[in-house]
Amino acid sequence: MASKKSGSSKFTIAVGSFIAVALILGVLYKTGSLSKQNELELLGVIPEQTIIETINSDIAPPSANIPQQSEVSPAAAQEAAETAVEVKAEPVVTPAAPRLPELDSSDEYVRGAIAEQSNNKMTQWLKSDDLIRRSASFMDGLARGTVSEKVFPLGVAEGKFTTHRQDGNIWLNAGNYERYNSVVNILLSIDMQQMANFFHKVRPLLELAFSELGYRPRQMDGIILQTIDNILAAPVIVEPLALTRDSVAYKFADKKLEELMPLQKQLLRAGPENTRRIQQQAKALREALLNP
């Protein structure tokens, strides 16, 4: 197992920052690095987790297969050559695809590739080191329904978390939803097909990072698709959200909501409209990954 790199990460919500799936998930779950325990409890954020760790869950990881980008088989190419009309022309030299860097030195490659197809606001999320390994570890957690702030420290959410009381009940203020609008807008600006293409390009590096966690390639695909399914399974609640407060920690009054995965609670916190928009992008990403 490769050792972790040292370094600070001041504003790196770029959970995947390099691969389609990790990126959409990381950006979309920017709920803020909250300082108050009650907010952390409500979000379900897991405060600490090592970046690279050995699997110790008794639950078998899901297996799936995200199709590789299609290539012309040798037999098909030969058949096409035999039936093609002979045309005299200057030979076309196709430049060789650039080689992928080693996993340990892939950060600059990832940053450069993302910068070519994104805006400046997105690239500011790529300041962390060991991006691919962090992405693999973060997605592993998301597939299990947890969010690790230790793997990718989250930026501070806009505004202040607020509630109000009415008739003896505590309610989550709808104004909290606006705290996530800017992040969701950036997420919606991402071309999911381009990000899926980039995922397929760097797949060998991602497979290596997942292998360090103990996963096989098909299990990696299953983790990625499971994460997207977790997003799509989050409920869209348009009614006001009631809370309870045990000591200093807020919880959802509805036990069914309180039992949701932490990442799904974060989607609730972003509000119904933002949840719908995020789920729309998740669907687009799934389609792009399965149909390269």
C-alpha positions as CSV (number, residue, x, y, z in Angstrom):
1,M,0.0,0.0,0.0
2,A,1.3,3.4,-1.0
3,S,1.9,5.8,1.8
4,K,-0.1,9.0,2.1
5,K,1.4,12.3,1.0
6,S,1.6,15.1,3.5
7,G,0.3,18.6,2.9
8,S,-2.5,20.9,3.9
9,S,-5.9,21.2,2.2
10,K,-7.6,24.5,3.0
11,F,-10.5,24.6,0.6
12,T,-10.7,21.3,-1.2
13,I,-14.2,20.0,-1.6
14,A,-13.0,18.5,-4.9
15,V,-13.7,15.1,-3.8
16,G,-13.1,13.6,-7.1
17,S,-11.8,16.6,-8.9
18,F,-10.4,14.4,-11.5
19,I,-12.9,11.8,-12.3
20,A,-16.5,12.3,-13.2
21,V,-18.1,10.5,-10.3
22,A,-15.9,11.8,-7.6
23,L,-16.2,15.3,-8.8
24,I,-20.0,15.3,-8.9
25,L,-20.3,13.7,-5.6
26,G,-17.8,15.9,-3.9
27,V,-19.1,19.1,-5.2
28,L,-22.6,18.2,-4.6
29,Y,-22.1,17.4,-1.0
30,K,-20.4,20.6,0.0
31,T,-22.5,21.2,3.1
32,G,-19.9,23.2,4.8
33,S,-17.2,22.5,7.4
34,L,-19.5,23.3,10.3
35,S,-18.1,24.3,13.7
36,K,-21.0,23.5,15.9
37,Q,-21.7,20.0,17.0
38,N,-25.4,20.3,16.6
39,E,-25.0,21.1,12.9
40,L,-22.6,18.2,12.4
41,E,-25.1,15.9,14.0
42,L,-27.8,17.1,11.8
43,L,-25.7,16.7,8.7
44,G,-24.4,13.3,9.6
45,V,-20.8,14.3,8.7
46,I,-18.2,11.8,9.7
47,P,-15.4,14.0,11.1
48,E,-12.4,11.7,10.7
49,Q,-11.3,8.9,8.4
50,T,-8.0,8.0,7.0
51,I,-7.4,8.6,3.3
52,I,-6.3,5.1,2.5
53,E,-7.5,2.3,4.7
54,T,-8.1,-1.4,4.5
55,I,-11.6,-2.6,4.0
56,N,-13.0,-4.1,7.3
57,S,-16.7,-4.2,6.5
58,D,-18.6,-7.4,6.5
59,I,-20.8,-6.1,3.7
60,A,-19.5,-7.3,0.3
61,P,-18.9,-4.3,-2.0
62,P,-21.2,-4.1,-5.0
63,S,-19.9,-5.3,-8.4
64,A,-20.7,-3.7,-11.7
65,N,-19.1,-2.9,-15.0
66,I,-19.0,0.5,-16.5
67,P,-18.4,0.0,-20.2
68,Q,-15.1,1.1,-21.6
69,Q,-15.0,3.5,-24.5
70,S,-15.7,1.5,-27.6
71,E,-12.8,0.5,-29.9
72,V,-12.8,-1.1,-33.3
73,S,-11.8,-4.8,-33.2
74,P,-8.9,-6.0,-35.3
75,A,-11.3,-8.3,-37.3
76,A,-13.7,-5.4,-38.1
77,A,-10.8,-3.2,-39.1
78,Q,-9.5,-5.9,-41.4
79,E,-12.9,-6.4,-43.0
80,A,-13.3,-2.6,-43.5
81,A,-9.9,-2.4,-45.1
82,E,-10.7,-5.3,-47.6
83,T,-14.0,-3.7,-48.7
84,A,-12.9,-0.1,-48.8
85,V,-12.5,1.6,-52.1
86,E,-8.8,2.3,-52.8
87,V,-8.1,6.0,-52.6
88,K,-4.7,7.4,-53.1
89,A,-3.9,9.9,-50.4
90,E,-1.1,11.1,-48.2
91,P,-0.8,8.9,-45.1
92,V,-2.4,10.5,-42.0
93,V,-0.2,10.3,-38.9
94,T,-2.3,10.0,-35.8
95,P,-0.5,11.4,-32.7
96,A,-0.1,8.9,-30.0
97,A,-2.3,9.4,-26.9
98,P,-0.3,11.0,-24.1
99,R,0.8,8.5,-21.5
100,L,-0.7,8.7,-18.1
101,P,1.6,9.7,-15.2
102,E,2.4,7.5,-12.3
103,L,-0.3,7.6,-9.5
104,D,2.1,9.3,-7.1
105,S,2.7,12.1,-9.5
106,S,-0.7,12.5,-11.1
107,D,-2.0,15.6,-9.3
108,E,-0.8,18.2,-11.9
109,Y,-2.1,16.0,-14.7
110,V,-5.5,15.9,-13.1
111,R,-5.6,19.7,-12.4
112,G,-4.6,20.5,-15.9
113,A,-7.2,18.2,-17.5
114,I,-10.0,19.5,-15.3
115,A,-8.9,23.1,-15.9
116,E,-9.3,22.6,-19.7
117,Q,-13.0,21.8,-19.3
118,S,-14.1,23.8,-16.3
119,N,-14.3,27.3,-14.9
120,N,-12.0,28.9,-12.4
121,K,-14.4,28.3,-9.5
122,M,-14.1,24.6,-10.0
123,T,-10.3,24.5,-10.2
124,Q,-10.1,26.2,-6.8
125,W,-11.4,22.9,-5.4
126,L,-8.3,21.0,-6.6
127,K,-5.7,22.3,-4.2
128,S,-5.4,19.1,-2.2
129,D,-2.7,16.6,-2.8
130,D,-3.1,12.9,-3.7
131,L,-6.4,13.7,-5.6
132,I,-7.0,10.3,-7.1
133,R,-6.4,8.4,-3.9
134,R,-8.5,10.8,-2.0
135,S,-11.3,10.4,-4.6
136,A,-11.2,6.6,-4.3
137,S,-11.4,6.8,-0.5
138,F,-14.1,9.4,-0.5
139,M,-16.3,7.5,-3.0
140,D,-15.8,4.3,-0.9
141,G,-17.4,6.1,2.0
142,L,-20.2,7.7,-0.1
143,A,-21.2,4.3,-1.4
144,R,-21.7,3.2,2.2
145,G,-23.7,6.4,2.9
146,T,-21.0,8.3,4.9
147,V,-19.2,11.6,4.2
148,S,-15.6,12.0,5.4
149,E,-14.5,15.5,6.1
150,K,-11.0,14.2,6.8
151,V,-10.5,12.8,3.3
152,F,-11.7,16.0,1.6
153,P,-12.1,18.9,4.0
154,L,-15.2,20.8,3.1
155,G,-15.4,24.6,2.6
156,V,-17.4,26.7,5.0
157,A,-21.0,27.0,3.9
158,E,-22.4,30.4,3.1
159,G,-24.5,32.2,5.8
160,K,-25.5,30.8,9.2
161,F,-27.5,27.7,10.1
162,T,-30.9,28.9,11.5
163,T,-34.1,27.5,13.0
164,H,-37.3,28.9,14.4
165,R,-39.8,27.7,17.0
166,Q,-43.6,27.7,16.4
167,D,-46.3,26.1,18.6
168,G,-43.6,24.3,20.6
169,N,-42.0,22.8,17.6
170,I,-38.5,23.5,16.1
171,W,-38.3,24.0,12.3
172,L,-35.5,24.2,9.9
173,N,-35.6,27.6,8.2
174,A,-36.1,27.4,4.4
175,G,-33.5,30.2,4.1
176,N,-30.8,27.6,4.9
177,Y,-31.3,26.1,1.4
178,E,-29.9,29.2,-0.3
179,R,-26.5,28.5,1.4
180,Y,-25.9,25.8,-1.2
181,N,-27.1,27.6,-4.3
182,S,-23.7,28.7,-5.5
183,V,-22.2,25.2,-5.2
184,V,-25.2,23.6,-7.0
185,N,-24.9,26.2,-9.8
186,I,-21.3,25.2,-10.4
187,L,-22.2,21.6,-10.4
188,L,-24.9,22.2,-13.0
189,S,-22.4,23.9,-15.2
190,I,-20.4,20.7,-15.5
191,D,-20.7,18.8,-18.8
192,M,-21.3,15.2,-17.5
193,Q,-20.4,13.7,-20.9
194,Q,-17.0,15.4,-20.8
195,M,-16.4,14.4,-17.2
196,A,-17.3,10.8,-18.0
197,N,-14.9,10.8,-20.9
198,F,-12.2,12.0,-18.6
199,F,-13.1,9.2,-16.1
200,H,-12.5,6.6,-18.8
201,K,-9.2,8.2,-19.7
202,V,-7.8,8.0,-16.2
203,R,-9.5,4.8,-15.3
204,P,-6.2,2.9,-15.0
205,L,-5.1,5.3,-12.2
206,L,-8.4,5.1,-10.5
207,E,-8.3,1.3,-10.6
208,L,-4.9,1.3,-9.0
209,A,-6.1,3.6,-6.2
210,F,-9.0,1.3,-5.5
211,S,-6.8,-1.7,-5.6
212,E,-4.8,-0.1,-2.7
213,L,-8.1,-0.2,-0.8
214,G,-8.5,-3.9,-1.6
215,Y,-11.0,-3.6,-4.5
216,R,-11.1,-5.2,-7.9
217,P,-12.1,-3.2,-11.0
218,R,-15.6,-4.5,-11.2
219,Q,-16.1,-3.7,-7.5
220,M,-14.8,-0.2,-8.2
221,D,-17.6,0.2,-10.9
222,G,-20.1,-1.1,-8.4
223,I,-19.0,1.5,-5.8
224,I,-19.3,4.3,-8.3
225,L,-22.8,3.3,-9.5
226,Q,-24.0,2.6,-5.9
227,T,-23.0,6.1,-4.9
228,I,-25.1,7.6,-7.7
229,D,-28.0,5.4,-6.7
230,N,-27.7,6.7,-3.1
231,I,-28.1,10.2,-4.5
232,L,-31.1,9.3,-6.6
233,A,-32.7,7.5,-3.6
234,A,-32.7,10.7,-1.5
235,P,-36.3,11.9,-0.9
236,V,-37.4,15.3,-2.1
237,I,-39.2,17.0,0.8
238,V,-41.1,20.1,0.0
239,E,-42.8,20.5,3.4
240,P,-41.1,22.3,6.3
241,L,-38.7,20.0,8.1
242,A,-39.3,19.6,11.8
243,L,-36.4,19.1,14.2
244,T,-35.8,17.9,17.7
245,R,-33.0,18.8,20.0
246,D,-31.4,16.4,22.4
247,S,-29.0,18.3,24.5
248,V,-27.1,20.4,22.0
249,A,-27.6,18.3,18.9
250,Y,-30.4,18.8,16.4
251,K,-32.0,15.8,14.7
252,F,-34.9,15.3,12.3
253,A,-38.1,14.8,14.1
254,D,-39.3,12.3,11.5
255,K,-37.5,9.0,12.4
256,K,-37.5,7.9,8.8
257,L,-35.6,11.0,7.8
258,E,-33.2,10.7,10.8
259,E,-32.4,7.1,9.7
260,L,-31.4,8.2,6.2
261,M,-27.7,8.0,5.1
262,P,-25.7,11.0,6.1
263,L,-25.2,12.1,2.5
264,Q,-29.0,11.9,1.9
265,K,-29.5,14.1,5.0
266,Q,-27.2,16.6,3.4
267,L,-29.4,16.6,0.3
268,L,-32.4,17.3,2.5
269,R,-30.5,20.2,4.0
270,A,-29.9,21.6,0.5
271,G,-33.6,21.9,-0.1
272,P,-36.1,20.3,-2.5
273,E,-35.2,22.3,-5.6
274,N,-31.4,21.8,-5.1
275,T,-32.0,18.1,-4.5
276,R,-33.9,17.8,-7.8
277,R,-31.2,19.7,-9.7
278,I,-28.5,17.5,-8.2
279,Q,-30.3,14.3,-9.0
280,Q,-30.8,15.5,-12.6
281,Q,-27.0,15.8,-12.9
282,A,-26.5,12.4,-11.3
283,K,-28.8,10.8,-13.8
284,A,-26.9,12.5,-16.6
285,L,-23.6,11.2,-15.2
286,R,-24.9,7.7,-14.9
287,E,-26.0,7.7,-18.5
288,A,-22.7,9.1,-19.7
289,L,-20.7,6.5,-17.8
290,L,-22.8,3.6,-19.0
291,N,-22.9,4.7,-22.6
292,P,-19.4,5.9,-23.5
